[in-house]
Amino acid sequence: MKVLVAVKRVVDFNVKVRVKADGSGVETANVKFSMNPFDEIAVEEAVRLKEAGKATEVVVVSMGPAQCQETLRTALAIGADRAIHVVTDAELQPLAVAKMLKALVAKENPDLVILGKQAIDDDNNQTGQMLAALLGWPQGTFASKVEIDGGALTVTREIDGGLEKLGLTLPAIVTTDLRLNEPRYASLPNIMKAKKKPLDSTTPADLGVDPAPRLVTIKVEEPAGRKAGIKVGSVTELVAKLKNEAKVI
């Protein structure tokens, strides 16, 4: 079984994001980037499936500028077998990413595609679902547990009321939630080995996809700062303020 994993290069989750002075976006110059945390979980799950003998090959793919190769090398160091880089400087939105993944699925013929449930930069939570719709494949989103038995896939997913189990037939799409696993740290020997693993490059044009964005960002603003709280001297004063000032009762 071949597993295809999509990974995204994002501003590191430890970095405090700053809005550009002109409001056109967030500051990315001289900012640390890393692999999207949900995608790290996806890579880890694919590698675990291979270690358990359920998968024979793990292929990772990333889309974006040349720096994405660093992200792919990280995935290779975790345990992926080879990587594909779709080189583009265009602003990529979920539908374009899903279309390019569909084209790669047609070339690679994977049995399972694993993605993070969302990227921490745009928080869209759309790509996995769009890819499933384009391919007509079953999907298990927000997976907290993945089990494979032959051609059957069982996905335990988190919902508002607790846990839900889905039975899927392969090929299928899975998007990962935080509690699926804890990604390993890449060891130094594996980091060195990753430099020798194959990393192929292609372009959106080669895949027959126009990545031009369909949505335009008009303005980016920081959220308004919270006002300082106050202390009240009694319950009566609290109720009066809630009623007369906050007008919530």
C-alpha positions, 0 to 999 in steps of 0.5 A: 500500500502506498501512502501520499502525505501532503505537508505545508511550510508555515510560520512556526507555531512559536512565532508571534505573528505580526501584521504588516504596516500596510495591512496587506498580510502578515510579516514573513521576512526573517521569520522562522518557518516549519512544517505545519503541526497537523501535517507532522502528525500525518507524516508520523502516522504514515511512517507508523503504518509502514513500520507496522507492515501496513504500508510499503511506501510513504511519499510526501508532497509540498507546494510552494517556493524553493524553501519548501524543500527544507520541509520535505527533507524534515518529512524524509528524516522522520521516515518518508521514502521520497518527496515531490515538490510542486514549485510555485511562488503563487498564493495557494488556496485550498481548491488549487492545492486540492486540484494539484493533489488530485493530479499527483494522485493520478500519477502516483496511484496511492491507496491512502492520502493523509493530510493535516486537518488544517494549516495553522496559517489560514485555518481553512480546514478545506483541502482534505474535503475538497480533494475527497470530493474531486476524487470521489473517495471516502473521507475520514476527517479529524482522525484520532485513531486509524486502523487498517485491516486488509482493504478496510480502513477504520477511522475514529474521529472526534465529534462534539458528542464524543467519538465516532467510528467510520468504516472506509474502503480504500482508496480513501482520504484521512485528515489528522487531529491532534490526538492521533499521535505524537510526532517523533524527533528526527535523529541526526543519522536520519537527517543525514540519510534524508539528504540522499533520499529522492526529491523530485520537482514539478510545477502546477503547469506540468500538473495542468492546474492554474494556481491563481487565487480566486479570493483576494485579501482586502485587508489584514488587521490585528484583533482589538485589544481587550479592555482592562477589567475592574473589581466590584465591591459587592454582588449588588454592584456586579448585577447593576453593572451587568444590567446597566452597563454591559446590558447582558441581563 
